[in-house]
Every structure is written in C-alpha cells, then in structure tokens.
Amino acid sequence: MIESTSGRFDRTDHALVIGLGRSGRASVDVLRSRLGSVVATDEASPDALTEALAELHVANVPFVAPDVLDGVLEGITVAVLSPGIPLNNALVRRVQAKGIPVFSEVEVAYRLCRAPIVAVTGTKGKTTTTALVGALFAAAGKTVHVGGNIGNALIRETAAAAPDDWVVAEVSSFQLESIRSFKPRVSLILNITPDHLDRYHSMEEYAEAKFRIFANQGPRDTFVGNLDDPIVAGAPGEDGNRIKARALWFAGEPHRNTTLYLRHGETIVYAPPTGDPRPVDVLPVREIPLLGRHNVENVMGAVLVALAANLPMDAVREGVRAFRPLGHLLEPVAEVDGVQYVDDSKATNPGSVIAALRSFGEHPIVLIAGGKAKGTDFAELGKVVSSRAKAVVLIGEAADELGGVIKRAKIERAASMEEAVSTARRLASSGDVVLLSPGCASFDMFQSAEHRGELFKEAVRTLAGPVAGAR
C-alpha cells in the first residue's frame, strides 16, 4: 500500500531514499523504524559518501548503487527525494517509469505529522522568518518544532511532534515541487524574486513552485502574503479564487486588503480581520532587533502568522523584542580598527545582497561577493553595488560575470576567503562596513554557505586578535 485514506505510510510500504545529504539521511533514520523496509541510493562518488555509508551500515540499511538500482525497484512502493535533486533527473525518471510515486521529504514529513504546521517560503528572508515564527510560538508557551530548509530536517521534527505541538517549516521551491497532499495550517510567502534559474526555465515556473505551498489549503487554513511583492500579490490569480484558504496580507502602507501594515513607516499596526475593527499597535519599527528594511517585512510576516494562529499579542511583542539575528544572516562578527565586519553568507541570490546593501544607512561598504552563479541576472545587483559600495572583492566562478556589471566601485579579486578578508581590510577605513554577501551559491569553493561564513569569521577574528571587538 502506498497511501491509506489518511495519506500516511505504514509497514506495508517499502521506501527508496534518493540522495544522502542531510535530508536523505534523516529520512532513512526516521523511516527505517516505521516502514517495512528502506534502501538508499545516491549518484555521488563513494569518497563523497563515506560518512553516509557508515551511517547506513550502522543502521543496517542497504545502499544500492544507481547502476544496479533497477533490480530492487520492483519491491519499492514510495521514493523519497532529497531537495537538491530535480524531478527531471535521469535516476528519478527511472524510478517514476516503474510507477513508483516520488515525494519530497517535506511531503513524507507531513504524512508523519500529528501537529499543525506553519510553512514559510520566499526567495529571501525565509530562514530568519521561520526562526522568528518559532520564537513567537515559544514565547506564547507553545511546544514548537522548527525544521526544514532552515537546518534541521523537517521529517525529524514532525516525527517528534505531539498533536498539541506546532511545527514551523522553512520550505524551498525544490521541496515544494514534489508534494502531493502537504497542507500547512498556515502558509506564508514573503517574496518571489529571481533565483534558481539554473533549475527553472522561467520566473513563472519558479513562482509556480512557490505557489504550491497553498495548493492543498482549504477554508479552515490561512495564507499570509506580502502585498508589496507583485508576484506574491498576484498569487490569487486573475479570478481571485486560486487561494482557497483565508488570505491575510501585510504591506508597508494600509490598503483595503491589508491586515498588518506600517503607519508612517514607524509602527506595525494590526487591523483585525474579524471582530473589533479598531487597529491595534503591535510595536514600533525601532524596537525590531534586526538590520534592514527587508527584516521589517520579515517581522511583519512572522507577526501576522502568529496572530493568525491566535497567539496572544503581548507574547508576540515580547517574542519580537527578544529575537536575535541568526548566524550568517547579517550577523555582526567584529569591529576592527573602527570597521564593522558582517557575515551575510546565506545571501545566495542578488535580491538578498541588494537588501543587505540597503541595511547600513550611509556607511561606506566594502562588499565581498561571488561564488557559483545560479542562472540569475546580475544587472540590477550591479547597479545597486555601483551606488552603495565603495569597493568590491570578488571570489569564485562568478567573479568575471559580477565584475562586468559593476561600473563605479573599485574591484579586486581574491582566490580564498582569507585573501578576500585581507583585501577588504586594506580597502576599508574607520566607519566602513565590510560585508560578506555573496549573491551566489557556495559550492565552487566551500562545502556550504555555513562553511563559507565560518571561514569569513575565522579570517576576521584573526585580524581582530584576542582583545579586539570580536563577538
């Protein structure tokens, strides 16, 4: 049996896990005690899979090499796909050709979950917002499990959640591609700007993947959207009926359709959709402990999700005030000789870099950028860099492409993060900001965005020494 009437799996199911990254290994670990059997496969080289294969051996889960996979597919009833592997991958197509349904880890996690789910997506800001939503639920005294693209595999969190708990999930377009019944109690789309166009043929295709977050929601569920983002604002479709859930909107100014807005750009205001119609002040923007206008939008999205879930206003206010920046997201690292060093390594698309560049007022910026391009157009980023950065240190495969769109800032290149930080220090003066905000993926030079950020911090702390302002 593949699906029961409840959409859940049981011991009559036999799973193939495709991909042995963090998500795939978590799927193996959770499913091996719940299904009839689990096997795993991955197209990476054996050297790259050493740790994963050791874990499989300890768990007594067979690894099947892709070239002999056909021999075991006859007994498989469901395949679980890691998010980095596209549906048009040749191995995935072989599995589908056998009539085996292929689900994302998010879909399987949903079917194991007994608790209501809040799902957050967007091109930029979703990690910070997911963490903030989790913090707001915790501030309200709820038991909350936070996972997904944010770091903890969602399947581990949903498997551990009790019916009275809440699960907060960061979900990417990759993870949403292969859902079937995934239905969050509350969904949130922050924004949709160009990204991952090396995987999607067009912005329309990318947006459609994001819109799957509300595809299965019904009238008892809630969708939260950013009315200031033109693509998100168009999610209801031409007839306005595409979203079946209750739709709540936030924006920078009050509109007829906004439930949360800014008054004079200074105060977040809640206009209850039902009951007492009088607006309620949530908190002043100056009390938000995060840098940048984009983080005001992130906070507004998180607050509206929390209020849609009926969390007390006082808990929401205190949760926002107590929140602190996450690692590698506009994270202050140190002040050295009057220069602020900021780690924004998880800014992996141009829109995120643009938002970061606009977060430091009039402070001159030395930007460290570059990496592995993802098919996005750097033209708009080039304009903003040219107007906001005094100098740029370029790294990685995309250095030449980025250099070609930056017209006025001084440009230098570096072959390592250590060299990039050293060069940035030479270019910066007291009062400046050295900002690592790459706008690209990390895999040309680093193991991950986190690894890239940690090397940046290490290099900065070497500059700072034991008594400078390292944090």
N, C-alpha and C positions, 0 to 999 in steps of 0.2 A: 504493500500500500504506500502510495506517495503522499496523498493528502487525505486526512479524515474530514468529516464535516466541520470540525473546528479549525481545520487548516494546520494541525500540528503533526509532528512526526512521532513515530513510536518504534518499538523493537522489530517491527516487520520491515523497517526501512534500512537500506544499505547505502552509505554515502561515499562519494568520491570528493575529496577536498583538493581543489586545483589551486596551487600556489602555496608556498610555505613561508610567507612573510609573517608578520605579527598577527594579522587577521586569520590567516590559514592555520597557523599553529594553535591559536586559541580555539578555532572551530574543531580541530582534531581533539583537543583536550576535553572540550565540553561534550561533543557528540559521542565519543567512544563509550561513555557510560550510559548513554540514553538510546542509542540505536542498536540495530542488530549487529552491524559491523561498520568500520570506517577504514578506507585506504586513502593514500595521498599520492599526489604526483606534482612535479614541478619541472619546468624546462631549463632551469638554471644548471650550471655545471656542478658536479659533485663537490668540488672545492668550495663553491659558494654555499653549499647546503650542509656543510659539516655539522654545524650546531643543530640544525633542524633534524637531520638524520639521526643524530644521537638522541634527541628527544623522542623521535618516533620509536627508536629501538627500546628505550626505557618503557615507553607506553605500550609496547607490543602491537604497534600499528604498522602494517606493511607499507613500504614505499614501492610504487610501480613506476618504472621509467616510462617516459612518453612513447618510446618506440615499441613497447610491448603492452601498451595500455588496452588495446582492443581485446586482448584475451580476458580481461576482467570486467569489461563493461556490461556483459550480459546479466550479471547479478546486481548491478547498481540501480537504485531507484531514484536517487537525487544527487546532484552535483552542487557543491558549494564553491563559489568563485571568489577569489581574492580581488580586492578593488583595483589593483594595478593592472589586471588582465582584461582587455576589452572583449566584448561578446563576439567580435569577428575574428578572434584569434583562431588559428587553424586547429589547435588541440580542442578548443571549446566547440568548434563546429563538428569535430569528430564525435564528441560526446552527444551533442544535440541530434546528430544524424541517427543515433541509436534510439531516439525518442525519449531520452533522459532529460527531465527538466533541470535547467541550470539557474540557481538562485544566488544572489549576493549574500554575503554573511549577514548583512542587515536584515534581509528577509527571513533568514533562518533564526536570527536572534529574536525577531518579532514573534515568530511562532512559538518560541520557548518562553515568552514573557507573560507573566500574570499581572503585571503592573501597568498603569497608564504611562504612555511615552510622550515626551516633548521632543520634537525633531527640529533641528536648526540647520539651515543651509544658506549659501550665499557665496559669492566669489571671494569676498574679503570680509574679515571680521567674525567669521563663524566660530573660530576656536575661542576667542575672548568671550563672545556672547554665550556660547554653550557653557563655559565655566561660570560665567556670571549668573545664568539661569540656575545652574546647580547651587550656587552660593545663596541665591534668593530663596530657593526651596529649603535649604538647610537653615537659613535664618528664621524661617517660619516654623521650624521644628519638624520638618518632614525628613524621613529617611530617603535619601536620594542617591541614585547610582548614575555616574556620568561616564559616558564612553563613546565609542565610535571613532571618527577620524581624529578626535582630539588626543588620542594616545592609548587609552585602554580599549581593547577590542570589545565591541558592543555585546557580543554573544556572551562574554563572561559576566557582564553587568546584568543583562536580562535574565540569565540563568540563576543569578543570586537574588533577584528581586522578589520580595513578597507582594501579595496583592495590594496591600495598603501603602506600599512604597511608590516612588516615582522614578522613572528612568529619563535622563536627559541625554539625547544623542546628537552628536555632530555628524551629519551625513553629507557626503560629497556627491557630485553628479555621477561619478563612477559607481558608487554604491547604489544609487537610485536606478541605474539602468536596468538592473535585473531583479527588481522587486515584482511581486505579484499581488500580495494581499497586505503588505505593510501599511498600517493605518495609525498614525500617531493621534493621540487625543488633541494635542496642539501642535501645529506646524508653523514654522517661521522662515520666510525668505527675506534676507537682509538686502540683497542687491544682486544684480547679474551684469557683469562687465566682461570684456574679452579675456578668456583664459582657456587653456587646454585645447587650442585649435589645432594642435598636432594630433588630437584624438577625434575631434568632432569636425565635420565638414563645413559647418557654418555656425554663426551665433544662434540661429534659430534652433539648430539641433542641440546645441549646448543648453539653451534655455528650456527646451522641452524636457531634457533630462532633469533639470532642476524642478520643473513643474510637477514631476511625478511624486513629489513629496506630499501633495494634497490629492492625488488621483483617487485614492480609496476613501477619503474622508467623507463623512455624512453630516447631516444637520446637527447631530449632537456633538460634533467635533468643532474645533476652532482653527481657522487660518489667520495668521498675523503677517502683514506685509508692509513694505516701505513704499508709501505713496509717492515719494520723491524720486524713486528709481523708475524710469519709464518702462523698462521691460517688466519689472515686477508689477507695476500698476496695470499693465496690460494682461496680467495673468487670468482675469475672469473671462477673457475672450470678447469677441465683438458683440455677442448677445448678452454678456454679463452673467451667464449661467454656468460657466465651466467649473467654478469652485462651488461645491455642494455644501461645504462646511459654513458655519457662521464666519464671516470675514470681518476682521478688525484691522484698521490701518493706522499707521503713525506717520507723521510728517513734520517738517521744520516750521510749518505755519498751519493755523487752523483752516480746515476745509469742511465742507458739509459731511464728508465721509470719514473724517479723522476721529479716532477715539483717544489718541495721545498726540500732543503737539507741543511746540515751543511757543511761549508767549514772549514776544520781543527778543527772541533768541536767548533769553536769560533763564527761563523757568520751564521745567517739564510740567505739563498740565494734562490731567486725565478727565475726559468727558465721558461719564458712564453711558454705555450703550442702552442700558435699561434702568428703570427705577428713577431715583433722584437725578434730574438732568443737570444740576449745578456742577460746573467744573471744579475739580479738586487739584490744588497744587501738590505735585509729588516731591520735587526738590529743585533747588537752584542748580544750574549747569556748573557753577563754580565749585560745587561740592562733589562733582564726579572726579574720582581719583585716577583718571586716565588721561593721557595726552591726546589732543586732536579732535577736530570736529567729527571725524568718522566714528570716534568712540562715543560721542554723544548719540549718534544714530544706533550704535550697538546697544547702549544702555537703554534707549527708548524701546528697542525691540524686546530686550530681556524683561523690562518692566511690564510691557503690555502682555507678554506671555504669562508672567507671574500673576497679574491681575485677572487675566482670562481664566486662570486656574484657581481663582478665588483666594489667593494668598492675602493676608492682612496688609494694608497699606503701610503700617508702621514697620513691619518686618521687611517689606520691600525697600523702604527708605534706608533702614539701617544696613541691609544687605549690600546696597549700592555703596554706601559710605565706607563700609569696611573692606570692600573688594580691592585687591591689589593686582598690578599687571602680571601677566603670565610670562614665563621665560620665552625669549626670542621674539617677543611682540612689543616693539617699542620699549624694551626693557633697559633702564639705565644701568650701566655697568660700572663706570668710574668717572671721576673728574681728575684729569692730569694736566697740570700747568694751566688751569683755567679752561680747558677744553672738555666738554661733555662727550663721552663715548656711549653710544646707544645701539643695542642689539635688536634688529628687526629682521632676523634671518628667515623667519617664516613668511616674510613678504615675497611670495614667489610669482607674482603677476604684476604687470605695470600699474594697475589701479591701486594696489596696496602701497606701492612705492610713492605714487602721487599723493595718496592720503598721508603717508609718513612725512613727506617733504613739506606738507602744509601744516604740520603739527608743532613747529618750533618758532612761530612768530617771525620776527625779523632777524633771528640769529643766523649768521652765515653757516652754511653746511658744506662739509666735505663728505661726499657720498661714495661708499664702496658698493659697487653693483656688478652684476653679471653672473654667469653660470650657464646652465643648459637651457636654451630657449625652448618655448612650448608652442611655437607657431603663432604667437600673438604679435600684433603690430606695435612697434615701439615709438611710432611717430609722436603721439600725444605725450608720452613719457619724456621724449627728447625735448619737447617744448617746455615742460614744467621743470625739468632738470636745468635747462639753459637759463631759466628765470630765477630758480631758487638755490642752486648750488654754485658755490664759488669754484669748486674743483671736484673732479670725479676720478676715482681709482677703479679701473675696470679689471675684472677677473673672468676666467673661464671661456668657454666656447663662444659665447655671445658677445665677447668684448668688441670685436670689429663691428658687428651689427649695431650695438649700442653706440659705439663711438661715432658711427655715421650719422646719427640723428641728433647728437648733442652739438650745438652750434657755438655757444659762447663760453661755457665753463672750461677751465683748464683740464686736460685729460692726461692721465698717466696710466700705465698698465702694471700689473703685478702677477707673478707666477704662483704665489702662495698667499694664504691668509696672513701669515706673519709679515711678509713683504708688503701686503696691502695696508696693514695697520701702521707699519713703519713709515710708508709713503704718506699716508693720511696725516700722521703726526707732523711730518715735515711741512705739509701744505696748510695745516691748521694754525690758528692764532688764538690767544686767550679770548673767550667769549664765543668761540665757534662750537659747532656740534659735528662730531664725526659719526656718521650714521651708516651702519651696515643694513642696507635694504636692497637685496639683490634683484628682485623682479624676475627671477628665473629659478628653475629647479636646481638642485644641488649636486646631482649625480655625476657630473663630469669631473668634479674634484673632491667630493666629500661623500660620506656614507649616507647623509641625510641633512635636512635643514637644521636639525638639532646639532648634529656634529659640526656643521659649518659655524653655527652660533657659538658653540663651546670653544672652538679654535679661535674665534674672534675674541671672546672673553679672556682666554688664556694669553693671547698676544697683548691685549690691553693691560691685563694685570701685570705682565712682565714690564711694560712701560711704567705702570704706576708704582711698582715696588712695594715693599711691605708697609709703608707708612702713608702712602698717598690715599686719595679718596675712593678706593675700591669698595664696592658694595656687595 
